[in-house]
């Protein structure tokens, strides 16, 4: 399979083929979105095409430059799941500016049915999930989670230790509703699932969890292994100002609306950010430092809770945890060293506070905008997931040529998403 060259040059915006980007390159797959005005969104992909998760009607070792998925231009949002599947919402009227739409999936689904097709088959091109047309927002991880316009939350896939919140441990291969509540937050970063643990924020700012509570990663003051799983949602504390959640195999990280950052669960690789490399597990949310200016946070790799990236409101970029294939951007390759407290990436203070993403499904990579409109990337690139037509990892921020803008309707576990102007 021959890679399609990215022919984007420095040119006026209307002539620049790729106009937007969000999400991360984590070494397994990357995706780009494309669109014109507010209503034309086509999807473009790079990276590892495992089980057809790039929607190309075939599997491949990797695609290192952007390649379009099909010909439709009505994608409202798109996300990648855990390693080998992707999912998106398309506008019901054929327009990408719809506020709700139909749900589509592609890739592999192990034995859990993550593609929502009532089977365990793989699909190498986008395939609709059911016939519902009121899907609103999508959040993926180990399990897909989707909200509807009525505020209900739906989930399916792997149900180890009750991760689906339906009072069972039975995998589900089609969407099931989580309880009967209609006040679930629809923001992309308000929900997260990995390693049989599910975290979700309601529109009230309350944080809820279900599934595996090993190492206290629910944050509900339990660390006794006899209380390590809950198969229906339980509230974490009484706070009503949670904004975003992320996490790894045994660690959870949360951001509050007051700009404070919190962790709970295991402290492997120093991800607690409190100057401990190992140990110091917490069974309830513990503040990371005393700063109140955190703007955004993401786990860079969930498999072993390797690293954390975060921005502050002053435009600085910070990283900590374990450096995996240069994912911390500190000009150190390989898998070392560890950073047990937030460490500033360089000295620049013009990083965009929210326009960046870190991969959470593999070894981790980062793609981030600066306020001058330039796009930068670093980290793992074995399968071409950084989308620059090579397979070379970067251990420090490297500029991506061309004119780019941010698109906030997608995230990738292992890739990035951008926009493309209508030709």
N, C-alpha and C positions, 0 to 999 in steps of 0.2 A: 504494500500500500504506500503510495507516494504522498508525502505531506503536501498540503496546499500552502503555498507561500503567503505570508502576510505582507501584502504589497503597500501597506500604509506608509506614506511619506509625510515629511513636514509640509503642510499645505493648509489653505483655508479650511475652516471647520467643515463646510458643506462638502468638501471633496475628500475628507478623511474617512476612510471606510469604517474604522473602529472608533466609536465615540465614547464608550463608557466601560467601566470595569468595577467589579466588586468581587469579594470572595478570595480564596486562597489556593495556592499551588502546593500540594502536600506530597507529590511524588507518585500519586496513583492516577488522578484525573483532574483536569481543569475544565471549566466551562466559561464561555463568554456569552453575554446577551448583546443583541443588536437591535437598533430601532431608529425610527425617525419621528419627529414631533413627539406627541404623547401617546400615539396609538399604534405605532409599528414597532414590534419587538420580535426580532428573529434571534435564535439561539445559536451560538458558536462554541465549539469545544476543542480542547487540546488535552493531551496527557494519556494515561493508560486507559485502554478501552476494554476493561475487564467485564466479561459476560455481556458486552454490548451496552454498557452504561453510558456511552457517549452517543447512543442513538444513531449509529451509522449503518445498521443492518449487518454488522459483522463484528467479530472480536479482533483486537490487534494489540501488539506490544506497546504501541504508543503513537500519538499524533502530536507533533511538536509545534505546529502552527495552526491558527484558528481555522476550523472547518465547520460549515453550517450543518445544523440538524434539520433535515426536511426543508420545507418551504414556507411554513406557517409564520405569521408575524403577529399573532395575538397572545403571546405569552405575557401574563400579568406578573408572575414571579417564577423563580426556579431555584431549586436547592439540590445539593448532592447529599446522599445518605452515607452510611457507614461503608466505605471502601468501594462497593461495587454496584450501587444503584443511584438513580437520580429521579427527581420528581418535580412537577411544575403545575401551575394553574393557568388555564387559558380562558380568555374572555368569552362569555356566552354569546355575545353579539358579533364575535369575530374581531373585536377591538381590544387592544391591550390597556385601554383606560377604563375598562369595566371594573366595578367594585367587587364582583364575585364571578365565579366561573366554574369550569369543569376541571377535574383532576386527572393528571396523566403521569405515567411512570415508565421507566426503562431500566434494564440491567438484570442483575442476578438477585436471587432472594434466598439463598441457602435453603434451609428447611423450615423457614419461619413464615414465608408468604409476605414479605415486606412490600411487594408491588401491588398488594391489595386486589389480586385477581381471583381469589378463591382457589388458588393452586400454588404449586412450587416451581413453576416453569420460569425460564429466563426469557426476556424480551429485548431485542436489540434495536428497537425503534419505539417511539412514544406510543403507549397503549392506554386508553382511557380506563379509569377506575370507576366502575358503576355508571350510573346515568345522572347522578346528582349535579346540580348546577348552581349551588349556593355556597360553594367553598370560598373562603375569604383569604386566609393566611396559612402559611406552611412553615413548619419548623421540623428539621430532620436531625438525625443522629443515629443511634442504634435502631430506634423505632420512629416511624413517621408520626407526626402530630399535626393535625389540621383543625383550624377553627372554621365554623360556618358563620354566616351573617347574623344568625340568631344568638351568637355568643357561646354556643356549645363547643366542646372539645372532643375530638375523635382521634383514635390511636389504633395501631395494629402492629403485628409482627411478633418478634421474640417476647415471650412473657415469663422469662426466668424470674423467680422470686417475686412474682406479682407485678412486674414492670408496667403492665397495661392498666393496672388499677381497677380490674373487674372482679376482684375477689377470687381469682383463680390463678393457676400457673399454666394455662392452656394457650399455646400460640394461636393467633388469629390471622387469617389470611385475607380479611376484608375489614374495613373500618368499623369500629365499635365505639359507642359514646362512653366518655368517662363521667360516670354519675349522671346527675340531671341538672347541674348548675349551668347557668347561661351568662356568667360573668367572667369568662376566661379572657385574658389579655391576648390580643391578636398580634402583638409585635413579634417579629422574627426572633429576637434575642430573649424573649420572656419564657422560652421553653427549651428544655434540653434533656436528652436521654443518652446514656451510655452505660455499659457494663451492668445491665439489669437495674439501673436506677433512673427514675424519671423525676424531673423538677419542673414546676410550672408556676407562673405568677398570674394572679387574677387582676382584673381591672381595678380592684380595690387596693392593689399593692401588696397583698398577702402572698406569701410563698408557701407552696404545697409540694409534697414529695410522696412517692410510693415506689415499691420495689425493694431492692437490696440496700440495707442500711449498714453494711459492713464498714468498719473503721469510723462509724459515726457520721457518715457522709450525708445523712438526712439533716443533721444539725438539730436534732430534737433531744439532745442530752442522753441518748442511749449509745453505749459502746459495748454493752454486754452482748455477746454473740447469741444469747437466747432471745434477744429482741432485735434481730438483724434484718427482718423483712416485714413489709406491710403491703398487702395486696389491694388496698384502696387508699385514696389520698388522705394524708394527715397534714395539718397546718404546722409550719415551722415557726415557732415563737409567736409573737403577737405584733411584730412590726408591719406597718402598712405602707412602707416606702421602698419596697424592692423594685428595681428597674430592669435588671438583666441577670442571667445565670449562665454559667458554663462549668465544665468540669472534665475530669479524667476517670480512670478506672476506679480510683478510691478517693478522689478529691473533688470537692465542690468549691466554686468561686462565685461570689455574688457582688453586684454593684447596686448601691442604694441611690435614691434620687438626691440625697444630700452630698454626693460626691465621695462617700466613703467606700472602701473596698474590704471585703470579708472573705475568709476561707473557713472550711471545716472538713473533717475527714482526715485522711492520711497526709503526711508531710513528706512523702517520697521526693527525692531530688531537690528539696528546698522550696517547693512550690508555695509554701505558706508565706514566704516573703518576710519571715520574722527572724532571720539569721540562724535558723536551724536547718541543717542539710537533711537529717533524718530524725525520726522521733517527733515528739511534740504534736501528736495527733489531737484533734479537737472534735468533740461530739456536739458542739453548738457553735454558731457563727462567731468567729474571732476576728477583730479588725486587723488589717494589715497596715502597720504603721499608724500614723495619726493624721495623714493628709485628707483633705476634704475637696480635692480638686481633680479626682479621677473622672475621666470622661467615658472611657470604654475599656473593656477587658475581654480577652479570649484565651482559652487554652490552646496551645500550639500543637499538642499531640495528646490524644486521650489514652493511647494504648498502655503507656506506663507513666502517665502524668508527667511528661517531660518538662515542658516550659510554659511560661505565661508571658503574654504581651499586653501592654496597656498604654493608653495615652492620658495625658493630663490636659486640663483646660488651657494651660499656657503654651500648648503646641509642642511639648517635649514627648519623646517616645521612650518607654521603659520596658525592660525585660528581666526575667529571673527564672530560676529552675535549671534544668539541664540543657546544654547546648547540643542539639541533635542536627548533624549535617549543616551546621551554620545557621540554624533557624533563629538564634538570638540576634544575628546580625552584628556581632561584635568582632568580626574578622578572625574568628577562630573556627576551624573546620573540625570534622570528626564528631565525637560524642562527649566532649569534655571542654571546659570544666563545669562545675556547678556554681550557680549564683543563688545564694539563700536570702537575698534581699533585693528589692527593685534596683536595677542598674540602668543608668541612662544610656541610650543608644546614641553615641556621638554627642555633639553639642548643639545640633540644630534645634530651633524652637519654632519651626514653620511646618511641622507635620500637621496634617488635618486631624482634628481630634476624633472624628468618627468615620472618616472615609478610608478605611483599611480593614483587612480581614486576615485571620490566621487559620491555617488548616487544622482541623481537629480529628481527622480520621486516620492519619498516617504519621510520618516522621516530622511533618510540620514545615511550613514555609509561610512567608508573609509578603503581601503586596499592599502598598500604602501610597496615598497621595500626600503631596505637600500643598500648602496653600497657594503656591504659585502655579498650580495646575499640573505639575510634573508627577509622573508615576514611577514608583521605585519597587523593586522586589528583591527577595533574598531567600535562601534556604534550599531545600531538596528539589531536584529536577530530573530524576532518573528517567522518567517517561516523557519528558518534554512538557510537563504540566505548567511551567512558567510561560509557555506560549511564545518563546522568542526563537524558535527554530533550532534549538540545540538541546543537549541533555546534561549540561554542566551545572552543578550546584553553585550557589553564591553564598559566601559567608559574611558579606557586608552589603548594604543597600546598593543596588545597581539600577541606573535609570533605564526605563523602557522608552525607546524613541516614539515620537508621535504626539498627537493631540488627543487627550483623554478626558472624560468626565465621569463622575460617579453615578452609579445606578443602585438604589437602595432596596431593590425588591428581590435580591437573591444572595445566597451564601453557598459556599461549597465546602464540604468536608475535606475535599482534597483538590480544589481548583479555584478558578476565578470566573467571574461573570462580567460581561461588559455590554455595551450597546453598539449597534451598527446602523448607520444612516441608510435610509431607503435610497436605492440606486435608481 
